[in-house]
Amino acid sequence: MRALCWPLYATPAEPLHRGIIDLGDQQKLADLTEKILGPARFRTAGAPTVCDNGTYKGGTAFERSPRADGVKGARCYTNAYSYQNAPKIASPTRGSKSTGVMDDNLALRREINLVCFP
């Protein structure tokens, strides 16, 4: 079993995840977290806004893409597959569908899946 969130600490001296996440995986998750958030100078607490020239300002690096389409307008994003219960269909999420071009957001989504679900 693997933990999916990092860091999980009971106290600074006694991590809860001891034996679940090894140090190499902890570093991969820390590096991935930094990529998802992006540089601190470009981040804002609110969702990003689209400028007149089509670029994004604020939010997190993951959100600065037309692929980042929040579930029901919220800042909650599906990443790999979605499942529709009524028609019983499983398919890649809208933001993860490839158009034949590996843009930055699609590459980040791929890395999230590879790091979190090895």
Secondary structure as GFF3:
##gff-version 3
##sequence-region A 1 118
A	DSSP	beta_strand	9	11	.	.	.	ID=ss1
A	DSSP	beta_strand	14	15	.	.	.	ID=ss2
A	DSSP	alpha_helix	23	37	.	.	.	ID=ss3
A	DSSP	three_ten_helix	40	42	.	.	.	ID=ss4
A	DSSP	beta_strand	49	50	.	.	.	ID=ss5
A	DSSP	beta_strand	56	57	.	.	.	ID=ss6
A	DSSP	three_ten_helix	71	73	.	.	.	ID=ss7
A	DSSP	beta_strand	81	84	.	.	.	ID=ss8
A	DSSP	beta_strand	89	92	.	.	.	ID=ss9
A	DSSP	three_ten_helix	94	96	.	.	.	ID=ss10
A	DSSP	alpha_helix	104	116	.	.	.	ID=ss11
###
